[in-house]
Amino acid sequence: MLSTTLPVQVWAHRPEAAGAWLATLEAMHLRGVLPARLKELVRLRIASITNCRACQLARKDDSVGDEDLACLSADSARFTPAEQAALRYAELFAADYTAIDDALFELLKRQFTIPEIVELNMFCALMLAGGRMTYVQQAYEAAP
């Protein structure tokens, strides 16, 4: 699930907590209700905001390519309306969470079911926390 073993080496000091964290990651990636491509776009968008090198370098879904990364924004016409809505939510969640309002949730409701919105919220929280934790712990490898 991770692109490098460095976070695991840091987390080894708290194996029970690390196991729970990794199990949650696995559940989100392998058994979630959101499409893998959408989660990958959200994950990478949050990684660009948190500056998490481990997250930026990792690839979890082959359907997201360099062309997607070049314009990774909610404003890009390259993405579907659902992807745009999810990216908008992720951008605000990571960078300006107090700007998330009822209008954004109405937009999300037009694209997603309630369980999908709940998962998007949880996924954003997990990606934001993981990216910040990895950055703060310096649990990433230098770029090649």
N, C-alpha and C positions, 0 to 999 in steps of 0.2 A: 504494500500500500504506500510505502514511502520511497522517495527517490534516493535517499542516502541513509546510512545507518547511524549517523551522528545523533539525531534526536533520540533514538533508541538507547544509545550509550548514555546520554544524559538521563533519560527516564529510567534507566536500570536501577537508579537509586530508590525508585518508588515503583517496583514491579506491578503491584496490584492496581495502582492508579494508571500506569502505562497500559496495562492489559485492557482496562475498561475504555481508555481513550482509543486504543487501536481497534477494539471491538465496535465502538461507535462509528469510527471511520469506515470500517469494513461494512457495517450495516448500511450506512448512507450510500456508499459506492456500489455495493453489490445487490442490495435488496430494497433500494429506495423506490419511490413511486414517480420520481422525476426522471426524464430522459437523461442518459449518460452525457450526451453532448451539452445539454443545458447546464448540468452540474459542472462540467469541465469549463465551460465559458465563465460561469459564476466563480469557480475556484480560481481561475487564472486572473479574472478581473480583481478579485479581492487581493490576490498575491501581488498584483501591480500596485495596489494601494498600501499594503503592509510592508512592501519591499522584502518579502520572504524569498530569498534566493532558492532555497530548496523547493518551494512551491512553484516558483517561476520556471525552474528547469524541468520539473517533473511533467510527464504527460500521462493522463489517466484514460484518455479516449482519443482514438486515432481520427475521429471525424472532425476534430478541431485542428486546423492547419495553420501554416504561417500567414496565409491570407486573412484568416480570422484574427490572429494575434495582432496584425498590423493595424486593425481598425477596431480593437476591442473596446467598444463603448455602446451604451444604450442608444445613442443617437445614430448609429450606423444602420443604413438601409440594408446592409448585408445580412442582418439577422432577422429572423421571423418575429412577428409581434410578441409571441410568448418569450422568446429569447431577449428581446428588447426590454420587456417588462421586468424580467428576472434580473437582467443586468442593471437596470435602473434601481431596483430594490437593493441589489448587492452594493452598488456604488454608494448609495445613501447609507446603508447599514454600516459600511466600513468607514465612511468619511464624514457623514453629516446625518447621523441617525435621528436627530431631533426634527429633521425635515420630512421624515416619513409621516404621511398624513392619511386621512380617510380617502382622499382622491387616489393616492397610490394603491391603497388596498382595493378600491373599486376597479382600478386598472388590472390588478392581479386577479380579481374575481372573474373578469371577462376572459382571462386566459387559462386559469387554473381552477381545479377543485379546491375545496377547503383543506383536505389532507395534503394536497400538493403545496399549498401556501404554507401550511404548518411545516412541512419538510423543508421548503425553501428557507424559511426563517431559521430553523434549526441548523441547516447546512451552512448558511451564512455565518451563524454564530460559531459553529465549529471551525470553519475556515478562517474567520477573523482571529479567533483565540489561538488557533494553531500557528498561524502566520506570525502573530505578535510574539507568542511564546518562543518559537524557533528563532526569531530575530533577536530577542532579548537574551536568550541563552547562548547565542552565537552557535547554534547547533546546525550549521550548514557548512558546506564546503565552498571554498573560493571558486569563482568562475574559472573555467579552463583557459 
